[in-house]
Amino acid sequence: MTQVTAMLVMFILYGVLPAAGLYLGYRGIKKVTAPKMLEYKAMPQLGYIPEKSLPVEVKTALDQINEKGEKLRVIYGDTNNDGKIDDKDTVTETYIMIQNLMDRHVPLAVADYRRLHDLDVGDSALADTTKIKHSNVTGKEALLDVLSTINTQFDELLNASYHQDGQKLLVTNRYLQSRFDNPTGNTELQKLDHNVSSANSDMSSDISIQAIESPTGTNVSVEDIKL
């Protein structure tokens, strides 16, 4: 072994390897001690917020919105039923509304609350205890009201989807029964064929979307929340 080779081996053993060990150890400790962040598939914009920075009630409401929102995205976004949302699907007004709520309105409401919370001094909790001027709610209650309104809207959309899909099954069953019981009744079959086609059309066309109340107390229509 030449002197240069020996010096290189010594440099690696006593220089590079210890430095790499210290770096990896630092990264490991930092990762273990770092606060757990919010992780929502339907609302990735909230991923920068530590879980412990939000009240339990807010976290629970966000969990519910994330779960329902993910279901609604598939129901109203996957219009061709191929298992994925892509350019082949038809963009509906309902889908745009759902996306805007999860991409914009929920993150903005949470950010507004966090700014109120940052105003706390010492042991005080202004956002949780102090009533907002000209209102009868605290900052925390105002945020919960916004999340509750969205949760209710999502429940109504899921309920409407359930009943509409149920009607599709009933129409399909009548169609099949008629075909098996009376295979030569062409006129009746044509009527049933038309009913099946109509029932399988875009479900959002038959659902009236209620206005969503904004944090300021005014009604926000679908047009108001478009991108």
N, C-alpha and C positions, 0 to 999 in steps of 0.2 A: 504494500500500500504506500503510495507516494505521500509526500507531506501535504500536497494540495487536497488529495482525496481525504486524508485524515482530518484536515481542517473543515472540509465540507460536511463530513459525517458529524463532527463535534458541533458544528453550527446547527445542523438539523436536530440533533439529540438535545442540545442544551439551549437552543434558541427558538427554533420554529415550533417544535412540539410543545414546550411549556407555554409559549404564547398562544398557540391554538387551543390548548387545554383551558387556559384562563378565559379566553374569549367565549368558548362554548359553554363554560361554566357560568359566565356572566349572563349569556343569553338564556340559559336554562333557568337560572334564578329569577331573571326578569320576567320570563314567561309564566312561571309558577306564581309569582307574587302580583302580577298585573291583574287589575280588576276585570271581571267578566263583562263583556260587552253584550248589548242586545243583538240577537241574531234572528232575523225574520226573513224568510224566503220571499214573501210577498212585499216586504217593505225593507229592502236592504239599505235604504237611506238612513235608517236608525242605527246602523251598525257601529257608529262612533260613540254611542251613549252607554256609559256604564250602567249595568242593571241596578246597582244599589243607589243610583242617583234619582230613581223614580219611586214614588210610593207603590205599595203592593197593589192597591186598587187600580192604579194606572197600568201597571205591568199586566194585571189580569185582563183588563179591557183590551190592551194591545195584543195579547195572546189570542183572544177571541176574534179580533178583527183580522189578524194574520191568517188564522185557520179558515175563517169564512171567506175571506178575500181570495185565498188561493183556490178554493173550490169554485167560486164565482168566475174567476179568470178562465178556468177550463170550460165551465158551462157556457159562458157567453163569448169566449174568445175562440174556442175550437169549433167553429161553425160547420166544418166538413167532417167532424168526428173521426179524424185520423190519428188522434192521440197527441197532437202537438199544435202549438200556436205558431203559424208562420204566414208568409205572404199569400198562401193559397186560401186562407180564411177570410171571410167577409167581416170588415170592421163595422161593428154596430154601435149605436149611441150608448147603449147600456154598458158595453165593454169599456168605452172611453170614460164614462162616468166612474166606473169601478177603478180603473187605472189612475185617474186623476185623484180620487180620494186617497188611494194608498201611496201614490208617488208624491203628491203635493200637500194635500190638506192635513193628513195625519202628521207627517213630519213637521209641518209649519206649526201646528197646534202644540206639539211637544216642545218645539224650539221656543215658542212664546212662553210656555210654562217654565222652562229651564232658565230663561232670562229673568223671569220674576223670582225664581228661587235663588238666583245669584245675587239678588239684592238683600238677602238675609244678612243680618249683622249679629255676630256672636251666637247666642243660643236662640235668637228669635227665628221664627219661621213665617215670614210675611205671606208667602204664597199659599200656606196651608191654614193660616188663622185670620188673616186680615181681609175684610170684605173689600171688593173692588168698588171704587167710587161710583155712585149712582146705580148700584146693583145690590143684590142681597146674597152674593156668592163670593167665595174666595177664589184665588187663582187655581187651586187644585180642583175645586168644585166646577169651575168653568171648563177646565180641560176634560173632566169626567163627563160633563154634559155633552161636549162635542163628540167624545168617543162613544157615548151612549146613543146619540143620534145616528152615527154611522153604523153602529152595531144593529140598531133597529132596522135601518134601511137594508142592511145585508140580510137580516132575518126575513124580511118581506120578499126580497128577491129569491132567496132560497126556497121559501114557501111557494111562491108563484111557479118556480121551476118544477117543484115536486108535483103540483097539481096539473101542470101542462104536460109533463112527461107521463103522468098517470092517464090523462085523457088520450094520449097517443096509444098507449097500451090497449085501452078500451076500444078505440077505433080499429086498431089492428086486429083485435080478437073478433070483432063483429065482421070484419072483412074476411077473415079466414073461415069463420063459421058459415058465412053465406056462400063462399066459394065451394066448400065441401058439401054443404047441404043442397045447393042448387047450382051445379057447375055450368048449366046451360042458360042461366038468367043473365044474359049479357048486359041488359039495361041496368039492372041493380048492381052488377059488378062494377060497371063504369062509375056509378055514383059513389060506391064504396072506395074505388081506386082514387077518385077525386078527393074524398074525405081523408084518406091516408096521406096523400100528397100534401093536403092543406095542413094536417096536423103535424107533419114533419118539417114545415117551413120554419123560418127564423123565429124562435120563441120570443125574442125580445119585441117583436112587432105587436104582440097582444098584451104586453105588460106596461101599465102606466106607472111611470116613475114619479114618486112624490118628491116635492121640493125638499131640500135638506136645509135645515136651519143652521145658519152660520153663527160663530161665536158672538157676533155683534147683535144678534137677534133678528136679522133680516133673512128673508127666504132666498135661497140660492137655487136657481133652476139648473137643469142640465146644461143649457147653453152657457150659463155663467161660469161653470166649472170646467169648460173645455180648455185644452191647452192653447 
